[in-house]
Amino acid sequence: MNKEKNIVLIGFMGCGKTTFGKRISKRLGMEFVDTDRYIELKEKMSISDIFASKGEGYFRNLEKNLCKELSNSSGKVIATGGGIIKSPDNMRELSKNGVILYLRAVPEHIYRNVANDKSRPLLEGHDKMRRISELMRERTPLYEKYADLTVSVSGDTVKNVTEKILYALEGRKMKKICVIHGPNLNFTGIREKAIYGTGTLDDINKYIIDEGKKLGFEVEIFQSNFEGAIIDRLQKCYFDKVDGVVINPGAYTHYSYAIRDAIASIQIPTIEVHLSNIHQRDEFRHKSVTAPVCVGQMCGFGPDGYILAMTALKMRFK
């Protein structure tokens, strides 16, 4: 597990995020942060009192600001409040530099842990078991949506669950993918919009990174208008032990034997991508000198071509 990454624990109230967070932070030598406790100390009042005196909206805004702050940190084990996943903004911030680990529990497990707990404002004034079941039905799809890893905590000991969490974290060795954009790709969204679309390269890169993470990849992105810089980046992939390359060589596709030789030299599975269907365009674009040394080519799918290429690499890695 890369200690520069945060470990973000999500799950329903009472599932043990604080208990397990403290244990794994100690085992891994990482700083522990409990978002609820952090807010209580900052506001100098309990979560229940914040809800009662200032309302849930005020509390959720505090959570949102804290998530932004934590997204700029590293090397922390973060135990989140049970409702933090209700905000896509929160999860986007926490996942920027974090592995999201979902502690899954059945309603009966939660009830046993919180039945006598008076500090749970969302359960006050309700039949607790019924309210827990209702909230879990609402939130479970969100926990599953955002989780990179899932560990079940029900019906097991604290010691065993701790070991399962550590094993899951150790086993998560994300494949590294380098996406290389060639000349004029930085003008995407400006040049020939009817062919290349209106989205900017920043928009495309965000899409690549977000979808790459869902596929289990750590994605690095590079763009240059210079042939030598692209060759240098390809060679760096070899020394960085990158697992796969997705490259859009731009116009170099059609005549750069130097880039072709670099792809062949690094012996890393590489897929060529083009936003447009080059085989339907000018005749000089029909030939690719780089495709013969790649494992495949995606063209004509717009930005989705990059995602299709990464999906193909994932299938190849199995």
C-alpha positions in Angstrom: 0.0 0.0 0.0 1.4 3.4 -1.0 1.5 5.5 2.2 1.3 8.7 0.2 -2.3 7.8 -0.5 -5.0 8.4 2.2 -7.1 5.4 3.3 -10.7 6.6 3.5 -13.1 4.4 5.5 -16.8 4.7 4.6 -19.7 2.8 5.9 -22.9 3.1 8.0 -22.8 4.5 11.5 -21.7 2.0 14.0 -19.8 -0.2 11.5 -16.5 0.4 13.3 -14.8 3.0 11.1 -13.2 4.7 14.1 -12.2 1.4 15.8 -10.6 -0.1 12.7 -9.2 3.2 11.5 -7.2 3.6 14.7 -6.0 0.0 14.5 -4.8 0.2 10.8 -3.3 3.6 11.3 -1.2 2.2 14.1 -0.2 -0.8 12.1 0.7 1.2 9.0 2.3 4.1 10.9 -0.1 6.6 9.4 -2.0 9.6 11.0 -5.6 8.9 12.0 -8.4 11.4 11.4 -12.0 11.0 12.5 -14.1 13.5 10.6 -16.9 13.6 13.1 -14.5 14.0 16.0 -12.5 16.7 14.1 -15.7 18.7 13.6 -16.8 18.3 17.2 -13.4 19.7 18.4 -13.5 22.5 15.9 -17.1 23.5 16.8 -16.7 22.7 20.5 -19.9 20.8 20.6 -21.1 17.3 19.9 -22.6 16.2 16.6 -26.0 15.9 18.3 -25.8 19.4 19.6 -24.7 20.7 16.1 -27.8 19.1 14.6 -30.1 20.4 17.3 -28.8 24.0 17.4 -27.6 24.6 13.9 -29.3 22.0 11.7 -28.1 19.2 9.5 -27.4 21.5 6.6 -24.8 23.4 8.7 -23.1 20.1 9.7 -23.0 18.9 6.1 -21.3 22.1 5.0 -18.7 21.6 7.7 -18.2 18.0 6.3 -17.8 19.4 2.8 -15.1 21.9 3.8 -13.2 19.2 5.7 -13.3 16.9 2.7 -11.7 19.6 0.6 -9.0 20.1 3.2 -8.3 16.4 3.5 -8.1 16.0 -0.3 -4.9 18.0 -0.2 -3.3 15.8 2.5 -1.6 12.4 2.2 -0.6 9.5 4.4 -3.8 9.6 6.6 -6.3 7.0 7.6 -9.7 8.9 7.6 -12.8 7.6 9.3 -15.8 9.4 7.8 -19.2 10.1 9.0 -21.9 7.7 7.8 -23.6 10.2 5.6 -20.6 11.7 4.0 -21.2 9.6 0.8 -24.5 11.5 0.2 -22.5 14.3 -1.4 -20.8 13.5 -4.8 -18.5 16.5 -4.1 -17.3 15.0 -0.9 -16.4 11.7 -2.5 -14.8 13.4 -5.5 -12.5 15.3 -3.1 -11.7 12.3 -0.9 -10.9 10.0 -3.8 -8.5 12.5 -5.3 -5.7 11.1 -3.2 -7.4 8.3 -1.4 -8.3 4.6 -1.5 -12.0 4.3 -0.6 -12.6 1.3 1.7 -16.2 0.3 2.5 -16.8 -1.4 5.8 -20.0 -3.4 5.0 -22.3 -4.5 7.8 -25.8 -6.0 8.1 -28.5 -4.0 10.0 -28.5 -6.3 12.9 -24.8 -5.7 13.5 -25.3 -1.9 13.4 -28.3 -2.1 15.8 -26.2 -4.1 18.3 -23.5 -1.4 18.2 -25.8 1.7 18.4 -28.9 0.5 20.3 -27.8 2.4 23.5 -25.9 5.2 21.8 -27.6 8.6 22.4 -25.2 10.4 20.1 -26.8 9.4 16.8 -29.2 12.3 15.8 -30.5 10.6 12.8 -31.9 7.7 14.9 -33.4 9.8 17.7 -37.2 9.7 17.9 -37.4 6.6 15.7 -37.7 2.9 16.0 -34.0 2.4 15.7 -34.0 -1.0 13.9 -36.5 0.3 11.4 -34.7 3.6 10.8 -31.3 1.8 10.4 -32.8 -0.5 7.8 -34.4 2.5 5.9 -31.2 4.5 5.9 -29.1 1.5 4.9 -31.4 0.8 1.9 -30.8 4.4 0.8 -27.1 4.5 1.4 -25.8 1.1 0.5 -25.8 1.7 -3.3 -23.8 4.8 -2.7 -21.2 3.0 -0.5 -20.9 0.4 -3.2 -20.6 3.0 -6.0 -17.7 4.8 -4.4 -15.8 1.9 -2.9 -12.4 0.8 -4.3 -12.4 -2.0 -1.7 -15.0 -3.7 0.4 -14.5 -5.6 3.7 -17.4 -7.2 5.6 -17.3 -6.6 9.3 -20.4 -8.6 10.4 -20.0 -11.9 12.3 -16.3 -11.6 12.8 -13.9 -10.4 15.5 -12.2 -7.0 15.6 -8.8 -8.7 15.2 -9.9 -10.7 12.2 -11.5 -7.8 10.4 -8.4 -5.7 11.0 -6.3 -8.4 9.3 -8.8 -8.6 6.4 -8.5 -4.8 5.9 -4.8 -4.9 5.9 -4.7 -7.8 3.5 -7.1 -6.0 1.2 -5.0 -2.9 1.2 -1.8 -4.8 0.6 -3.3 -6.7 -2.2 -4.4 -3.5 -4.0 -1.6 -3.0 -6.4 -3.0 -0.7 -9.0 -1.7 -1.1 -12.5 0.0 2.0 -13.9 -1.2 3.4 -17.2 0.5 6.2 -19.1 -1.7 8.2 -21.5 0.3 10.1 -24.1 -1.2 12.9 -26.2 0.7 14.0 -29.3 0.8 17.2 -31.3 -2.1 19.6 -31.4 -4.2 17.6 -28.9 -3.7 20.6 -26.5 -5.9 22.5 -29.0 -8.8 20.0 -28.7 -12.0 22.0 -28.2 -10.5 24.8 -30.4 -9.5 23.1 -33.6 -11.9 21.6 -36.1 -14.7 21.0 -33.6 -16.9 19.1 -36.1 -14.1 16.5 -36.1 -12.6 16.6 -32.7 -15.5 17.8 -30.6 -16.0 20.7 -28.3 -14.5 19.3 -25.1 -11.1 20.6 -24.0 -8.1 18.4 -23.3 -8.6 19.1 -19.6 -12.1 17.7 -19.9 -10.9 14.6 -21.7 -8.1 14.1 -19.1 -10.5 14.3 -16.2 -12.7 11.7 -17.9 -9.7 9.5 -18.5 -8.5 9.7 -14.9 -12.0 9.2 -13.4 -12.8 6.2 -15.6 -9.3 4.8 -15.2 -9.7 4.7 -11.4 -12.9 2.8 -11.8 -11.0 0.2 -13.9 -8.4 0.0 -11.1 -5.7 2.0 -12.8 -3.3 4.7 -11.6 -3.3 7.0 -14.6 -0.5 9.4 -15.6 -1.1 11.8 -18.5 1.5 13.5 -20.7 1.1 15.8 -23.8 3.7 17.3 -26.1 3.9 18.8 -29.5 7.5 17.6 -29.9 8.5 14.2 -31.2 11.6 13.9 -29.0 9.6 14.7 -25.9 7.1 11.9 -26.7 10.0 9.5 -27.3 11.6 10.5 -24.0 8.2 9.9 -22.2 7.9 6.5 -23.8 11.4 5.5 -22.6 10.5 6.8 -19.1 7.6 4.4 -19.0 10.1 1.6 -19.3 12.2 2.8 -16.3 9.0 3.6 -14.3 7.8 0.1 -14.9 4.5 1.3 -16.3 2.1 -1.6 -17.1 0.4 -0.2 -20.2 0.5 2.8 -22.6 -2.4 4.5 -24.4 -1.0 6.8 -27.1 -2.6 9.3 -29.5 0.4 10.2 -31.7 -1.6 12.8 -33.6 -0.1 13.5 -37.0 3.1 11.6 -36.0 1.0 8.5 -36.5 1.5 8.6 -40.2 5.3 9.1 -40.5 7.2 9.0 -37.2 9.3 5.9 -37.4 11.2 7.2 -34.3 8.0 7.0 -32.2 7.3 3.6 -33.7 10.8 2.4 -32.7 10.3 3.8 -29.2 7.0 1.9 -28.7 8.7 -1.3 -30.0 11.7 -0.8 -27.7 9.9 -0.4 -24.4 8.0 -3.7 -24.8 5.0 -2.4 -22.9 1.5 -3.2 -24.1 0.4 -0.1 -26.1 -2.8 0.8 -27.7 -3.1 3.6 -30.3 -6.1 6.0 -30.0 -7.6 8.6 -32.3 -10.6 10.8 -31.6 -11.7 10.6 -35.3 -11.9 7.7 -37.6 -8.7 8.2 -39.5 -9.7 5.7 -42.2 -12.6 7.9 -43.3 -10.5 11.0 -43.7 -7.7 12.2 -45.9 -5.8 9.4 -47.6 -2.5 10.2 -45.9 -4.2 9.6 -42.6 -5.2 6.0 -43.5 -1.7 4.6 -42.8 -0.3 4.3 -39.3 3.4 3.5 -38.9 2.9 3.1 -35.2 -0.1 0.8 -35.1 1.9 -2.3 -36.2 3.9 -2.2 -32.9 0.8 -1.6 -30.8 -1.5 -4.4 -29.5 -4.5 -2.6 -31.1 -6.0 0.6 -32.3 -9.1 2.5 -31.3 -10.4 5.2 -33.6 -13.6 7.1 -34.2 -15.0 6.9 -30.7 -14.0 10.4 -29.5 -12.8 10.5 -25.9 -14.5 7.1 -25.3 -11.6 5.6 -27.3 -9.2 6.2 -24.4 -11.6 4.4 -22.0 -12.1 1.5 -24.5 -8.3 1.2 -24.8 -7.9 1.1 -21.0 -10.7 -1.5 -20.8 -8.9 -3.6 -23.4 -5.6 -3.4 -21.4 -7.4 -4.5 -18.3 -8.8 -7.6 -20.1 -5.2 -8.2 -21.3 -3.8 -8.1 -17.7 -6.2 -10.7 -16.4 
